[in-house]
Amino acid sequence: MIRDQRPGALRMVSSGELAVLGIVTVATRFQPSGIALTVDSHQHFWRYDPARDSWITDEMSVLKCDFLPADLLPELSANGMDACVAVQADQSEKETLFLLDLAQRHKPIVGVVGWLDLCARNLPERLQYFSQFEKLRGFRHIVQAEPDDRFLIRTDFLRGIGCLAEFHYTYDILIYAKQLPAAIELVAKFPGQRFVVDHIAKPPVKGGERTGTSSEWARHMREIAANANVYCKLSGMITEADWRHWRAEDFTPYLDVAFEAFGPDRLMFGSDWPVCLLAGTYRQAKQLIADYLRDRRDTEKEKIFGANAARFYGLKD
């Protein structure tokens, strides 16, 4: 396992010495990607812990077990996906190290979106420590669970986001649609920071709002997409619908808005496995997007199923 071993003292070393140690400098971490793989930009791993994972209710019992690379890799292969980005599901540094350990041992895990306390005063020190891990691409906070809908623009959180650019880290925005106004304010404050909206900001699909193009969610999505540094994940959609009775056409108005707002250059497919198992299979989650793209150009499909994620996260084969 990867362990947090903080040195008691620092000395200046050359980039060559760092390379020998397996440590990658910030300057070389995020070179433009030449990756030519299909990439699932959003999935999770965990060893189920009832106390830690209390968000998994009895209604979600299918998730009450371990989900590890041995479970996912056959799904990736069966669905024509070469690689994946593992995203945090627990808010702890231990979770970040757990995912990095899995990524170190499994080549198809080409990136990790971890967690750090972005509001902590010692954040720069922790970012410096984690910068040694090449597959760590960015961070996420479970903002959707915060009671304050304007959490994203709290002073301490903004201070933390302002530290990420120095290390070329991305930030995944996990919110409900009602939190989009705060997200819009956030991204406007940091035009040089790379952001991606997870799960198309969770529009009210289950509520039967089929007129997605004219909704408040749609208006906010167009507004946040006006910032060129913001991407969007076509992920986590089937779990926002009726888990047992959803139809592909339920999502069409929402996908229409996403494509209109972000275009094919800033959208990326994510399965949200294993959470997607609440409402379907991995294949169904991928096929929903593949079917929507059926009449699109092959170049657009290639971007959404890999190239955009590779560029956004700076992934390497």
Residue pairs with C-beta under 8 A, 6 or more apart in sequence:
1 97
1 101
2 97
2 100
2 101
2 104
2 133
3 97
4 93
4 97
4 129
6 129
15 25
15 27
15 28
18 24
18 25
22 132
23 132
24 131
24 132
24 134
25 131
26 131
26 166
26 167
26 168
29 131
29 134
29 167
29 168
29 314
30 168
30 314
31 314
32 311
32 314
33 310
33 311
33 313
33 314
33 315
33 316
34 316
34 317
35 83
35 110
35 306
35 307
35 310
35 315
35 316
35 317
36 306
36 307
36 317
37 82
37 83
37 110
37 306
37 310
37 315
37 317
38 80
38 81
38 82
38 83
38 305
38 306
39 81
39 82
39 83
39 84
39 85
39 110
39 268
39 269
39 305
39 306
39 309
39 310
39 315
40 76
40 81
40 83
40 84
40 85
40 269
40 270
40 271
40 273
41 84
41 85
41 233
41 235
41 268
41 269
41 270
41 308
41 309
41 312
41 313
42 85
42 87
42 198
42 199
42 233
42 235
42 236
42 270
42 271
42 272
43 72
43 84
43 85
43 86
43 87
43 270
43 271
43 272
43 273
43 274
44 67
44 86
44 87
44 88
44 89
44 272
44 273
44 274
44 275
45 67
45 68
45 69
45 72
45 86
45 89
45 98
45 99
45 102
46 53
46 66
46 67
46 89
46 90
47 66
47 68
48 56
48 63
48 64
48 65
48 66
48 67
50 64
52 90
53 63
53 64
53 89
53 90
55 145
56 63
56 64
60 278
62 277
62 278
63 274
63 275
63 277
63 278
67 273
67 274
68 102
69 102
69 105
69 106
69 108
69 109
71 274
72 84
72 273
72 274
73 106
73 108
75 81
75 273
75 282
75 283
76 82
76 83
76 84
76 108
78 282
78 283
79 282
79 283
79 286
81 286
81 305
82 108
82 306
83 108
83 109
83 110
83 306
83 315
83 317
84 108
84 109
84 110
85 109
85 110
85 111
85 112
85 113
85 137
85 270
85 309
85 313
85 315
86 99
86 102
86 103
86 109
86 111
86 112
86 113
87 112
87 113
87 140
87 172
87 198
88 95
88 96
88 99
88 113
88 114
88 115
88 139
88 140
89 95
90 115
91 115
91 141
91 142
92 115
93 114
93 115
93 116
93 126
95 114
95 115
96 112
96 114
96 115
96 116
96 130
96 136
99 109
99 112
99 114
100 112
100 114
100 133
100 135
100 136
102 109
103 109
103 110
103 111
103 112
103 135
104 135
109 135
110 135
110 315
110 316
110 317
111 135
111 136
111 137
111 313
111 315
112 133
112 135
112 136
112 137
113 137
113 138
113 139
113 140
113 170
113 172
114 130
114 136
114 138
114 139
114 140
115 139
115 140
115 141
116 123
116 126
116 127
116 130
116 139
117 123
117 126
117 160
118 139
118 141
118 157
118 160
118 161
118 163
119 154
119 156
119 157
119 159
119 160
120 126
120 160
123 159
123 160
123 163
124 163
127 163
127 164
127 166
127 167
127 169
128 167
130 136
131 167
134 316
136 169
137 169
137 170
137 313
137 314
137 315
138 164
138 169
138 170
138 171
138 172
138 194
138 313
139 164
139 169
139 170
139 171
139 172
140 171
140 172
140 173
140 174
140 198
141 157
141 174
142 174
143 151
143 152
143 173
143 174
143 175
143 179
144 174
144 175
144 176
144 179
144 202
148 154
149 178
149 179
149 181
149 182
150 182
151 157
151 179
151 182
152 173
152 175
152 179
152 182
152 183
152 185
152 186
153 182
153 185
153 186
153 189
158 186
158 189
161 171
161 186
161 189
161 190
161 193
162 190
164 170
164 171
164 193
165 190
165 192
165 193
168 314
170 194
170 195
170 196
170 312
170 313
171 193
171 194
171 195
171 196
172 195
172 196
172 198
172 233
173 183
173 186
173 187
173 195
173 196
173 197
173 198
173 201
174 198
174 199
175 182
175 183
175 197
175 198
175 201
175 202
176 201
176 202
177 201
177 202
177 203
177 204
177 216
177 217
177 220
179 201
180 201
180 217
180 220
180 221
180 223
180 224
181 220
183 197
183 201
183 224
184 220
184 223
184 224
186 195
187 193
187 195
187 224
187 227
187 229
187 230
188 227
190 229
191 227
191 229
192 229
193 229
194 229
194 231
194 312
195 227
195 229
195 230
195 231
196 230
196 231
196 232
196 233
196 268
196 312
197 221
197 224
197 230
197 231
197 232
197 233
198 233
198 235
198 236
198 270
199 233
199 235
199 236
199 237
199 240
199 270
199 272
200 221
200 232
200 233
200 234
200 235
200 236
200 237
200 254
200 258
201 217
201 220
201 221
202 236
202 240
203 209
203 212
203 215
203 217
203 240
203 254
204 217
204 240
205 237
205 240
205 241
205 246
205 250
205 251
205 254
206 240
206 241
206 242
209 215
209 217
210 250
210 253
211 253
212 218
212 253
212 254
212 256
212 257
213 253
213 256
213 257
213 260
217 257
218 257
221 232
221 257
221 258
221 261
222 257
222 260
222 261
224 230
224 261
225 232
225 261
225 262
225 266
230 262
230 266
231 262
231 266
231 267
231 268
231 308
231 312
232 258
232 261
232 262
232 266
232 267
232 268
233 267
233 268
233 269
233 270
234 255
234 258
234 267
234 268
234 269
234 270
234 289
234 304
235 269
235 270
235 271
235 272
236 270
236 272
236 275
236 276
237 251
237 254
237 285
237 288
238 246
238 251
238 276
238 279
238 280
238 284
238 285
238 288
239 272
239 275
239 276
239 278
239 279
241 250
241 251
241 279
243 278
243 279
244 279
246 279
246 280
248 288
248 291
248 292
251 288
251 292
252 292
255 289
255 292
258 267
259 267
264 296
264 300
264 303
264 304
265 303
265 308
266 308
267 303
267 304
267 308
268 304
268 308
268 309
268 312
269 286
269 289
269 304
269 305
269 309
271 282
271 285
271 286
272 285
273 282
273 285
276 282
276 284
276 285
289 304
289 305
290 301
293 300
293 301
293 304
309 315
